[in-house]
Amino acid sequence: MTVTSPVADVVCVGETMVVLSPQDDRPLAEQPALGLAVGGAESNVACGLAGLGHRAAWLSRVGDDPFARRILAELTARGVDVSAVETDPQRPTGVYFKDPGPDRTRTHYYRGGSAATGMGPELARHPALRRARVVHLSGVAAALSASCARLLGAILDGGPTRGPLVSFDVNHRPALWRNGADAAQSLLALARSADIVFVGRDEAEEVWGTARPDDIADLLGSTPVVVVKDAEHGATSYARGVRTFVPSLPTKVVEPVGAGDAFAAGYLAGVLEDRTERSRLRLGHLAATAALRTRDDVPVMPPRAEIDRCLALDEDAWAATAPR
């Protein structure tokens, strides 16, 4: 059932799941108990934007179950408008587990046949999307089902006349795709249709075989804004023919999960605030750093006074600083 339509600066479309995660760095098999939280690439961005003071909404489908109620309550508590979320009584809400390891945190998903996989192109006509300044999508949703892929295609269809800016995070998840060729073709087509694209240098190399930021921007052709993230090294944007690089902030990494979503939230906050390209990238780094320093998928964003201080730093001071 669809309720009233939100009016938001940014509407994020995609699946959110309940997350079961350890409270320390021991592997999942050794844990006596797990914490319960929520997580999803697109709703993480919505939460990050809300934490930075912007009106954000999440559009999706959930099951008629306790997991859905937990998700809706937590996103609401974080300031995200969930009034356009639809309930599917025939399908469950997805869940996933975090499994810490010596090299990285792995994730185990149980989302096949979830309520969100039933989303389709008809959702692209939702009034909430037309009222937004920005619509945010990710490659995760494109991989969930054929109908979800058509939904993203329908939102992106129409080019410059479609209305809101559409941002797209490539967010390549190999386990969700049937094969690498399908992922490469689908993600490239979606990225080339967006107004703003976020992509990790490593994932571009994995999915498209293209490793250099300049080559990635060339591959995406006429995409108005391309932001290539390169982990601890920095991020490079290509906007209106201008290349801008901003180094990452030095920080101790507790867990990398959610950092890319936080970066997108920070960058989009800079777009909404009409900041310069350099400040947009800096704001992305500030948000990502907050995510890297916590086990939570969604971090507490830096206070505005700290953000303003960091955005005002000169280049040398920026490269040497880290948020308190």
C-alpha positions as CSV (number, residue, x, y, z in Angstrom):
1,M,0.0,0.0,0.0
2,T,1.3,3.4,-0.9
3,V,0.8,6.2,1.6
4,T,1.4,9.9,1.1
5,S,4.2,11.2,-1.0
6,P,7.2,12.9,0.7
7,V,8.7,16.1,-0.5
8,A,12.4,15.6,-0.1
9,D,15.7,17.1,-1.4
10,V,16.9,13.6,-2.3
11,V,14.9,10.4,-2.8
12,C,16.9,7.2,-2.5
13,V,15.6,4.1,-4.2
14,G,16.7,0.5,-3.3
15,E,16.6,-2.3,-0.8
16,T,17.3,-2.1,2.9
17,M,17.7,-5.1,5.1
18,V,18.1,-6.0,8.7
19,V,21.8,-6.5,9.6
20,L,23.0,-9.0,12.1
21,S,26.6,-8.2,13.1
22,P,29.2,-9.1,15.7
23,Q,30.2,-6.5,18.3
24,D,33.9,-7.2,17.9
25,D,36.4,-8.4,15.3
26,R,36.0,-12.1,15.9
27,P,34.6,-14.1,12.9
28,L,30.9,-14.8,12.8
29,A,31.3,-18.5,13.7
30,E,32.9,-17.6,17.0
31,Q,30.3,-15.1,18.1
32,P,28.0,-15.9,21.1
33,A,25.5,-13.1,20.2
34,L,24.8,-10.6,17.4
35,G,23.6,-7.0,17.3
36,L,20.6,-6.0,15.2
37,A,20.7,-3.0,13.0
38,V,19.6,-2.0,9.5
39,G,21.6,-1.4,6.3
40,G,21.2,-0.8,2.6
41,A,23.3,1.2,0.2
42,E,20.6,3.6,-0.8
43,S,19.0,4.1,2.7
44,N,22.5,4.6,4.1
45,V,22.9,7.6,1.7
46,A,19.5,8.9,2.8
47,C,20.5,8.6,6.5
48,G,23.8,10.4,5.8
49,L,22.0,13.2,4.1
50,A,19.6,13.5,6.9
51,G,22.5,13.6,9.3
52,L,23.9,16.5,7.3
53,G,20.7,18.4,7.7
54,H,19.0,17.7,4.4
55,R,15.5,16.3,3.7
56,A,15.9,12.8,2.5
57,A,13.4,10.1,1.7
58,W,13.7,6.4,1.0
59,L,11.5,4.6,-1.5
60,S,11.3,0.8,-1.5
61,R,9.2,-2.2,-0.6
62,V,9.4,-4.2,2.6
63,G,7.6,-7.3,3.9
64,D,4.8,-7.3,6.5
65,D,7.1,-8.5,9.3
66,P,9.0,-7.4,12.4
67,F,12.2,-6.8,10.3
68,A,10.3,-4.2,8.2
69,R,9.0,-2.5,11.3
70,R,12.5,-2.3,12.7
71,I,13.8,-0.8,9.4
72,L,11.0,1.8,9.2
73,A,11.3,2.8,12.8
74,E,15.1,3.2,12.6
75,L,15.1,5.2,9.4
76,T,12.4,7.4,10.8
77,A,14.4,8.0,13.9
78,R,17.4,9.0,11.8
79,G,15.2,11.7,10.1
80,V,14.5,9.8,6.8
81,D,11.0,10.1,5.3
82,V,9.6,6.6,4.8
83,S,6.0,7.5,4.0
84,A,6.3,6.3,0.4
85,V,7.6,2.8,1.3
86,E,5.3,0.1,0.1
87,T,4.4,-3.1,2.1
88,D,4.3,-6.5,0.3
89,P,2.5,-9.0,2.5
90,Q,3.5,-11.9,0.2
91,R,7.3,-11.5,0.4
92,P,9.8,-11.1,3.3
93,T,12.1,-8.4,4.2
94,G,15.7,-9.3,3.4
95,V,18.5,-9.9,6.0
96,Y,22.2,-10.1,6.0
97,F,25.1,-11.0,8.3
98,K,28.5,-9.4,8.7
99,D,31.5,-11.7,9.1
100,P,34.7,-10.0,10.3
101,G,38.0,-11.4,8.9
102,P,41.7,-10.6,9.0
103,D,41.6,-9.0,5.6
104,R,38.1,-7.6,5.3
105,T,34.5,-7.9,6.5
106,R,32.5,-10.4,4.5
107,T,28.7,-10.3,4.1
108,H,26.2,-13.1,3.8
109,Y,23.0,-12.1,2.2
110,Y,19.5,-13.7,2.5
111,R,17.5,-11.5,0.1
112,G,16.4,-13.8,-2.7
113,G,12.6,-13.3,-3.3
114,S,12.5,-10.4,-0.8
115,A,9.8,-7.7,-1.0
116,A,12.3,-5.3,-2.6
117,T,13.0,-7.7,-5.5
118,G,9.4,-7.2,-6.6
119,M,9.9,-3.5,-7.3
120,G,9.3,-2.7,-11.0
121,P,9.2,0.1,-13.5
122,E,5.8,1.3,-12.4
123,L,7.4,2.7,-9.3
124,A,9.3,5.2,-11.5
125,R,6.0,7.1,-11.8
126,H,5.8,7.7,-8.1
127,P,5.2,11.5,-7.3
128,A,8.0,11.5,-4.8
129,L,10.6,11.1,-7.5
130,R,9.3,14.0,-9.6
131,R,9.3,16.3,-6.5
132,A,12.9,15.6,-5.5
133,R,15.9,17.7,-6.5
134,V,18.0,14.5,-6.7
135,V,17.1,10.9,-7.1
136,H,19.8,8.5,-5.9
137,L,20.3,4.9,-7.2
138,S,22.9,2.2,-7.1
139,G,24.0,-0.9,-9.0
140,V,22.9,-3.1,-6.0
141,A,19.3,-2.5,-6.9
142,A,19.9,-3.2,-10.6
143,A,21.2,-6.7,-9.7
144,L,18.3,-7.7,-7.4
145,S,15.9,-8.8,-10.2
146,A,15.0,-8.1,-13.8
147,S,12.1,-5.9,-12.7
148,C,14.4,-3.8,-10.4
149,A,16.7,-3.4,-13.3
150,R,13.8,-2.1,-15.4
151,L,12.9,0.3,-12.6
152,L,16.3,1.9,-12.7
153,G,16.2,2.1,-16.4
154,A,12.8,3.8,-16.3
155,I,14.0,6.4,-13.8
156,L,17.1,7.1,-15.9
157,D,15.1,7.3,-19.1
158,G,14.4,10.7,-20.6
159,G,17.9,12.3,-20.3
160,P,18.0,16.1,-19.5
161,T,14.2,16.4,-19.7
162,R,13.4,14.0,-16.9
163,G,13.4,16.5,-14.1
164,P,15.5,15.8,-11.0
165,L,19.2,15.1,-11.2
166,V,19.9,11.3,-11.0
167,S,23.0,10.1,-9.2
168,F,24.1,6.6,-9.6
169,D,26.7,4.7,-7.5
170,V,28.0,1.7,-9.5
171,N,28.3,-0.3,-6.2
172,H,29.3,-3.5,-8.0
173,R,28.4,-6.6,-6.0
174,P,29.7,-9.6,-8.0
175,A,27.8,-12.2,-6.0
176,L,24.5,-10.6,-7.0
177,W,25.1,-10.9,-10.8
178,R,24.7,-13.9,-13.0
179,N,28.1,-13.3,-14.6
180,G,30.7,-10.6,-15.1
181,A,29.6,-9.7,-18.6
182,D,26.0,-9.0,-17.6
183,A,27.3,-6.8,-14.7
184,A,29.7,-4.9,-17.0
185,Q,27.1,-4.2,-19.7
186,S,24.2,-3.3,-17.4
187,L,26.2,-1.1,-15.0
188,L,27.9,0.8,-17.9
189,A,24.5,1.5,-19.6
190,L,23.1,2.8,-16.3
191,A,26.1,4.9,-15.5
192,R,26.2,6.5,-18.9
193,S,22.5,7.6,-18.4
194,A,23.0,9.3,-15.0
195,D,23.9,12.9,-14.2
196,I,26.3,12.1,-11.4
197,V,28.2,8.8,-11.2
198,F,30.2,7.4,-8.2
199,V,32.6,4.6,-8.9
200,G,35.5,3.1,-7.0
201,R,38.7,2.8,-9.0
202,D,39.1,-0.8,-7.9
203,E,35.6,-1.8,-8.9
204,A,35.9,-0.1,-12.3
205,E,39.0,-2.2,-12.9
206,E,37.1,-5.3,-11.8
207,V,33.9,-4.8,-13.7
208,W,35.2,-2.9,-16.8
209,G,38.9,-3.6,-16.8
210,T,39.6,0.1,-16.6
211,A,41.9,1.2,-13.8
212,R,43.0,4.8,-14.4
213,P,40.6,7.6,-13.3
214,D,41.1,9.5,-16.6
215,D,40.2,6.3,-18.5
216,I,37.2,5.6,-16.4
217,A,35.9,9.1,-17.1
218,D,36.5,8.6,-20.8
219,L,34.6,5.3,-20.7
220,L,31.6,7.0,-19.2
221,G,31.6,9.4,-22.1
222,S,29.2,12.3,-21.8
223,T,28.1,11.7,-18.2
224,P,28.0,15.2,-16.8
225,V,29.8,14.4,-13.5
226,V,32.0,11.3,-12.8
227,V,33.5,10.9,-9.3
228,V,36.2,8.2,-9.1
229,K,37.0,7.1,-5.5
230,D,40.4,5.5,-4.8
231,A,40.2,4.4,-1.2
232,E,42.9,6.0,1.0
233,H,44.5,7.9,-1.9
234,G,41.6,10.3,-2.7
235,A,38.8,11.1,-5.1
236,T,38.9,12.6,-8.6
237,S,35.9,14.3,-10.2
238,Y,35.3,15.1,-13.8
239,A,32.7,17.9,-14.0
240,R,32.0,20.2,-16.9
241,G,35.4,19.4,-18.5
242,V,37.3,20.1,-15.2
243,R,39.3,17.5,-13.4
244,T,39.5,18.0,-9.6
245,F,41.4,15.7,-7.2
246,V,41.1,15.8,-3.4
247,P,43.2,13.5,-1.2
248,S,41.5,11.3,1.4
249,L,41.8,12.2,5.1
250,P,44.2,10.1,7.2
251,T,42.3,8.0,9.7
252,K,42.3,4.6,11.5
253,V,40.0,2.2,9.7
254,V,37.7,0.3,12.0
255,E,35.5,-1.1,9.2
256,P,35.2,0.0,5.6
257,V,31.5,-1.1,5.1
258,G,29.3,2.0,4.5
259,A,32.1,4.4,3.6
260,G,31.2,4.6,0.0
261,D,27.6,5.4,0.8
262,A,28.7,8.1,3.3
263,F,30.9,9.6,0.6
264,A,28.0,9.8,-1.7
265,A,25.9,11.4,1.0
266,G,28.5,14.0,1.7
267,Y,29.1,14.8,-2.0
268,L,25.4,15.1,-2.7
269,A,25.0,17.4,0.4
270,G,27.6,19.6,-1.3
271,V,25.5,19.6,-4.5
272,L,22.4,20.6,-2.6
273,E,24.3,23.4,-0.9
274,D,25.7,24.6,-4.3
275,R,29.3,24.2,-3.1
276,T,32.4,24.2,-5.3
277,E,33.5,20.9,-6.7
278,R,36.5,20.8,-4.4
279,S,34.2,21.3,-1.4
280,R,31.8,18.6,-2.6
281,L,34.7,16.1,-2.6
282,R,36.0,17.3,0.7
283,L,32.5,16.9,2.2
284,G,32.4,13.4,0.8
285,H,35.7,12.6,2.4
286,L,34.6,14.0,5.8
287,A,31.5,11.8,5.7
288,A,33.4,8.7,4.6
289,T,36.0,9.2,7.3
290,A,33.2,9.2,9.9
291,A,32.0,5.8,8.5
292,L,35.5,4.3,8.5
293,R,35.9,5.0,12.2
294,T,32.8,2.9,13.3
295,R,31.4,-0.5,12.8
296,D,28.0,1.0,12.0
297,D,26.8,1.1,8.4
298,V,25.6,4.7,9.0
299,P,27.9,7.0,11.1
300,V,27.2,10.0,13.1
301,M,28.1,12.8,10.8
302,P,30.6,15.5,11.9
303,P,29.0,18.7,13.4
304,R,28.6,21.6,11.0
305,A,31.2,23.7,12.8
306,E,33.8,20.9,12.2
307,I,32.7,20.6,8.5
308,D,33.0,24.3,7.9
309,R,36.5,24.3,9.6
310,C,37.7,21.5,7.4
311,L,36.2,22.9,4.2
312,A,38.0,26.2,4.8
313,L,41.5,24.7,5.2
314,D,44.2,25.3,2.6
315,E,45.5,22.3,0.6
316,D,48.5,21.5,2.9
317,A,46.4,21.7,6.0
318,W,43.6,19.6,4.5
319,A,46.0,16.8,3.6
320,A,47.5,16.7,7.2
321,T,44.3,16.9,9.2
322,A,41.6,14.4,10.4
323,P,38.3,15.2,12.0
324,R,38.2,15.0,15.8
